Amino acid sequence: MLSILTAILFNISLLTGSPATRNGNVSVLVKDLSDGTVIEQFQPQKAVTPASVTKLLTTAAALEVLGENFRFSTKVMYSGEIIDSTLYGDLVILGNVDPTLGAPDKKIPLEQSAAALTQEWAAHLRRNGIKSVNGRIVADMSLLSDEGYNPYWLEEDIGNYYAPGVWGLNYRRNTLDIYLMSGECGSDAVVLRTVPEVKGLETSSTVICTRTSRDLAYVGGKAMGDSRVLRGEIPSGKGEFRVKGDLPNPGLQLATDLRTAIEAAGGTVSGQPQYVLKSAAADMPLKTVFVHRSQPLREIIKVTNGESNNLYAEALARYLASRHHAHSTSQQAARYLYNYWYNRHLPMKGCVLRDGCGLAPQNKLSAEMLVHLLSRMYRGKHRKAWYNSLPVSGKSGTLTHFLENTPLEGKVHAKSGTITGTKTYAGYIRRPDGHIWVFAVMVSDTGGASDPIQKAIEKYLLSLN
């Protein structure tokens, strides 16, 4: 029979000795939650690239600071006066960072969700005596800075749907659908249209139709820019093919769509939609028509952790920082998260935070730090909301295929992180004896593909079972 030490060394070797992981940076810690017994460890204090596991710090801080019942509030306000169902003045949408405005709800597609939101708002206005607007609809995006993109994100990511700008007013998950014509193999993919249609936006494409089986097209552009450039390749022979990029100005788009909804309901709006990056309230006294409230935070972090949604994570981090900094920046948000956990005595030595979602390659976290965080949250007052926000192995979210058809299917609640050459997992394992193990297994900077790393991590975790 293997001694305990020999067994531990054997288990670790399954991870560190794999061809997929041996050239990478590895940090591992597995503990029993009931008594803190260390089940296994390997360089637990080594800080490595965490990828989207970073979202655990953001969602945990949001739960502790705001509470699971917190809801974002977006005010629709006005200047001037209302006479005979017409507002003589401006209608102002006061952004409060809410990342869920017009976002898909369960199985309702994005376009329908966005339309439902603006139709609902137009109906609210009518019920409050405003059928028409003799003035403008103004999107107030001033709560956050005007940087949009995190400066630590890679240039090649910026402009894509998974790396959208984050603003004081967000809408439609800040996503732009670009439809291309997928023709015969080797042909150019021609841009057909965008949804929504963005006035003044120019699109250009060097995308080629090839024998690839998946979307390998990327979108580039600047924050608030009037152009989007597509490159890469898409499958040939598919007809209309959708590629997703980021929406250049979500606040202005919301104002535009609300104007359309008001006109569709029989009203009029005389002025063109506008956006401001300096508070509209500074220039005019405003009265509130109604307040739109988001779903509770416990539902928002389910999407953040379950889908690994970068917009939601960054918006949460930026909102937390905005409570302490006017026009908060992404750097202030990252500093806030770091200090929050440092001040709560988590082992932050060697850890680096540059964003709240994990896109920044400069982020560094250790398995020890993550296990401390996970242990704290499991014992905290928001334990149920926290635990339920994590994907389940072989069942849901980004863990749908992780440990699928193995003895650990359905037994692991965890957050995953993936970038090229990096694969990380941190969460909980339900044991047959009723114990809960908390773990972080992190492999980064291997220089290879991430799928083989996942296989090595799966093999390792199964060896512990």
Number of C-alpha atoms within 10 A of each C-alpha: 5 8 8 9 10 11 15 17 14 16 19 20 13 18 24 22 14 16 15 23 27 15 17 20 18 26 24 25 24 27 22 19 20 11 8 12 11 14 14 19 20 18 14 21 20 20 24 26 30 33 27 26 28 28 30 27 22 29 27 21 21 22 21 13 12 13 17 20 12 17 18 20 16 19 18 24 20 25 19 16 11 18 10 9 16 19 22 19 17 22 27 26 25 25 23 22 27 25 25 22 24 22 21 16 12 7 7 12 12 17 15 13 19 24 18 15 21 22 20 15 19 24 17 18 18 17 12 13 16 22 23 24 24 17 20 22 28 26 28 26 28 23 24 27 20 20 16 19 20 21 15 15 17 12 13 12 16 23 28 23 23 19 25 25 29 29 34 28 29 29 23 25 27 28 27 24 20 23 19 22 21 25 21 17 16 13 15 20 29 18 21 13 15 18 14 16 12 17 9 9 12 11 17 13 18 15 23 23 24 22 14 12 10 11 14 15 21 22 23 18 22 16 19 15 14 15 15 21 16 22 16 16 23 29 22 23 16 13 14 16 20 21 21 20 27 27 29 25 24 26 28 24 24 27 24 20 19 24 26 18 22 23 16 12 15 9 18 18 22 13 15 12 22 16 23 15 17 16 15 20 15 8 8 12 11 17 16 14 17 14 16 16 15 17 15 14 21 23 16 24 29 21 20 24 29 21 19 25 20 25 25 27 29 32 28 27 30 32 26 22 23 22 11 12 16 12 22 23 25 26 18 20 27 24 18 22 23 21 14 15 17 13 10 9 12 18 20 20 13 13 18 18 22 25 31 34 33 27 26 21 17 17 23 20 25 28 30 26 24 28 27 17 22 26 21 15 20 18 11 12 14 16 16 14 20 22 18 17 24 29 27 27 25 20 18 16 21 21 24 15 14 24 24 15 11 13 10 20 18 21 19 26 24 27 28 31 25 24 18 14 21 27 28 29 26 28 27 27 23 16 14 9 6 8 13 17 22 29 31 28 27 31 31 27 18 20 13 17 15 22 15 16 27 22 15 20 26 18 15 19 19 14 14 13 11
